[in-house]
Amino acid sequence: MQHLRRPLIALSVLLAMAGGAVAQELRLLMIEQAGCYYCRVFNRDIAPVYETSKEGQLAPLVHAQLRGPLPEGIALASTPFVTPTFILIGPDGVEIERLTGFPGEDFFWPYIGDMISAAQGHVSEVPKQ
């Protein structure tokens, strides 16, 4: 029986570590384009604060151009057509949810916070045996 205990303990440790790492693997992809007024406002007023925020720590901001290539390993549900578009990307590189447009700071923070919280709850759920 002792020989079974070590693998189970190791598996428990790995699962616990994976649960913590999953949240760190979320990313917030910002689709933008040159000449976009709202992109410029976001990058000037929100992006610097976002990097140091709780949301930014949980889902770092990654930029991509509307008509450019996506970062490697990312799969979107559909092609964005409005800038800015903010897309929460899961650890597997797949889109979880998106916010199309930038409706202002008062809407952005709670919406992005809810997206991240929902993703963490979904990703960290472990089936009960």
Beta strands, then each sheet from edge to edge (+ up, - down):
strand 1: 27-32
strand 2: 61-65
strand 3: 85-89
strand 4: 95-100
sheet 1: 2+ 1+ 3- 4+
end
